[in-house]
Every structure is written in structure tokens, then in C-alpha cells.
């Protein structure tokens, strides 16, 4: 029987998946105590719709291999913003212009101190 990964392990798995494919401008939002539906959000940019899809696919492959397949994936049809729901970790893969328009990081910082960390791929 496969052991379910902790939230921190899922976060690290998703980060490794997208860093391997050269995700850009990676930000990790620690939303524990702020959101009841997840512990971490990862926001990253991709250079094209194909890049976003490749990163989403890599997360699926790695999470499934670890025995923790994604609960759902949204946005693969539009490919401007793909959301991969790993339960305790939600990954937002966005084109830079879409990311700038929605400012997810800014939304989560409103209302209190938000722990964030930037990762460079």
C-alpha cells in the first residue's frame, strides 16, 4: 500500500516537477490557517500553452507515481491557466499576462501576513 504524502511532501513533489521543466517565477503561498481547502498554493508561469500543459502532465506523472494522483485538473482546454488540485496543494500554472491580470499572490496577501517563498528554477 502506498503511503499518502504530507502537504509538505506534495508541495516539494510539485515544485520538483515544474522546476524540471523550467517553470518561471515560482511562488509558494503557505495558506495554512487562511484556507480550509488547501495548505499550499504554488503559482508559476510558463512560456506558452504547450509549456503549461507539459508542466501539468509532469505533475500528473510524478504525483501518480508517488501514489497521490491529482484530484482534478482544470483549464487544460484554454491553456492560459491550468489548475492542478493535489488536495493539500493547489498548483496554478499561468501565462505571464494572465498571471499579471489576476494577481493571485496579491489576493492571498490581503488580510494578513502571508508566508511566501520564491523559487528560481
Secondary structure as UniProt FT lines:
FT   HELIX           7..20
FT   TURN            21..22
FT   STRAND          24..30
FT   TURN            32..34
FT   STRAND          40..46
FT   HELIX           49..65
FT   TURN            66..67
FT   STRAND          72..74
FT   TURN            76..78
FT   STRAND          81..85
FT   STRAND          89..95
FT   HELIX           96..102
FT   HELIX           104..109
FT   TURN            110..111
FT   STRAND          115..119
//
